[in-house]
Amino acid sequence: NDTMKKIERQIDKLAGYNIIIVPMNNKLTTIGVAKVALRNPKVQLCYAPAEFYNTDDYSTPGDFCYIEADFH
């Protein structure tokens, strides 16, 4: 519910723009985004699959971070 409210506040700032939201593989974020999209038909959703899933140590943090940047 908190995620949904925060997203809706951002959408309110972007009146007149196309809104496409990509939740980043977090279940709570994805639920909040889905609730926003169900309430607002102007919001589009997109799914970005994770580069890989840490199935062996799902609840254990790793010792590295994967970052991909595209500076155009």
C-alpha positions as CSV (number, residue, x, y, z in Angstrom):
1,N,0.0,0.0,0.0
2,D,2.9,2.4,0.8
3,T,4.6,1.5,-2.5
4,M,1.4,2.2,-4.4
5,K,0.9,5.6,-2.7
6,K,4.5,6.6,-3.5
7,I,4.2,5.5,-7.1
8,E,0.9,7.4,-7.5
9,R,2.5,10.6,-6.1
10,Q,5.2,10.3,-8.8
11,I,2.6,9.7,-11.5
12,D,0.7,12.9,-10.4
13,K,3.9,14.9,-11.1
14,L,4.0,13.5,-14.7
15,A,0.6,14.5,-16.0
16,G,0.6,14.5,-19.8
17,Y,3.5,11.9,-20.1
18,N,3.3,8.3,-21.1
19,I,3.9,6.2,-17.9
20,I,5.7,2.9,-18.2
21,I,6.7,1.2,-14.9
22,V,9.2,-1.6,-14.7
23,P,9.2,-3.3,-11.2
24,M,12.7,-4.7,-10.4
25,N,12.0,-8.3,-9.4
26,N,10.9,-7.5,-5.9
27,K,7.6,-9.0,-4.9
28,L,6.4,-6.1,-2.8
29,T,7.2,-3.6,-5.5
30,T,5.6,-5.7,-8.2
31,I,2.4,-5.9,-6.1
32,G,2.4,-2.2,-5.6
33,V,2.9,-1.5,-9.3
34,A,0.2,-3.9,-10.3
35,K,-2.3,-2.2,-7.9
36,V,-1.4,1.2,-9.5
37,A,-1.9,-0.1,-13.0
38,L,-5.2,-1.7,-12.1
39,R,-6.4,1.6,-10.8
40,N,-5.0,3.7,-13.6
41,P,-5.5,2.5,-17.1
42,K,-3.0,5.1,-18.5
43,V,-0.1,3.3,-16.7
44,Q,1.7,0.6,-18.7
45,L,3.7,-2.2,-17.1
46,C,6.9,-3.8,-18.5
47,Y,8.7,-6.9,-17.1
48,A,12.5,-6.9,-17.1
49,P,13.8,-10.4,-16.2
50,A,16.7,-10.6,-13.8
51,E,20.2,-11.3,-15.3
52,F,20.3,-14.3,-13.0
53,Y,18.6,-15.7,-9.9
54,N,20.5,-16.6,-6.8
55,T,18.6,-19.8,-6.1
56,D,21.3,-21.5,-4.0
57,D,21.6,-18.6,-1.5
58,Y,18.2,-16.9,-2.0
59,S,18.1,-15.5,1.5
60,T,21.8,-15.0,1.9
61,P,23.4,-11.8,0.5
62,G,26.2,-12.1,-2.0
63,D,29.5,-10.4,-2.0
64,F,29.1,-8.5,-5.3
65,C,26.7,-6.3,-7.2
66,Y,25.8,-6.4,-10.9
67,I,25.4,-3.0,-12.5
68,E,24.9,-2.2,-16.2
69,A,24.9,1.4,-17.3
70,D,24.1,2.8,-20.7
71,F,25.1,6.5,-20.9
72,H,23.7,8.0,-24.1
